[in-house]
Amino acid sequence: MEPVATDARLGRLLSTHPVDNRRRWWTGAVALAACLTGVGMLVFFVWAAVPGRGGFMGLALVFIAVGLPVAVVRLSRAVRGGRRETVELYERGLARLALTGRRSWTWQEVSSLDPSPRARPTATVPCTARFTDGSKVVIDDHTAEGARVVEALTSHCPNAPGHLPRRDGETAVLWGLPLLAIASGTGLVLMIRYIVVYDGVTVDGGPGRPDIPVISDSTGALLAVGILVCIVVTLMSLLLFFFLRDR
């Protein structure tokens, strides 16, 4: 889809700036490979009784902790942008063509710029523009001639405020959520392994008494509840992480 030469709200098209998402795909794929390697190592060493496996399990958790956030952020950004992501610069605003379609904003709809022109009047890349409808456009080194778009934003919106910085507590919560997801995922794997190993196993109940199953009905119920809780915590932690990150 080629950008139109004029727009009813924005006026004449001045320039188009394609976004190269290939690096996002590449770094996201590498991070995903590291994450999957960590998952494979973790599952293997949980199930296999290998001496000194604690160190390998710790290394696996590092792979997952580093790879998972990077993979999700980079790949989700590349998917949302699509193959033909483009920023269009007009006389009275800008538009963004992405996988979900084309959206446009006038200069009056810019609610904030980061960095703010008040603090840094010169055009600086990367720059994040937020709009009154809650949308945002990030102009970075993936955007062809991105400095020209940032210069237009800065010149037309010189009084745009910067984004409010995150409070220390909010930052700690934001980056603690992936660790919580990893911890709950590890608990999920350990409980499943316990069930696989001890399902049907019994111990001697003593003279004249029947054998006692290792996993009794009450233990099985507790394990089922624990597995459900771990699944919910893992999913909610990841969803909350991406919600807070995009605020």
Secondary structure, DSSP 4 states (H G I P E B T S, - for coil): -PPPSEETTTEEEEEEEEB--HHHHHHHHHHHHHHHHHHHHHHHHHHS--TTHHHHHHHHHHHHHHHHHHHHHHHHHHHHH-TT-EEEEESSEEEEEETTEEEEEEGGGEEEEES-TTT--S--SSEEEEETTS-EEEE-TTBTTHHHHHHHHHHH-TTPPPPPPPPHHHHHHHHHHHHHHHHHHHHHHHHHHHHHHHTT-EE---TTS--EESS-HHHHHHHHHHHHHHHHHHHHHHHHHHHHHT-
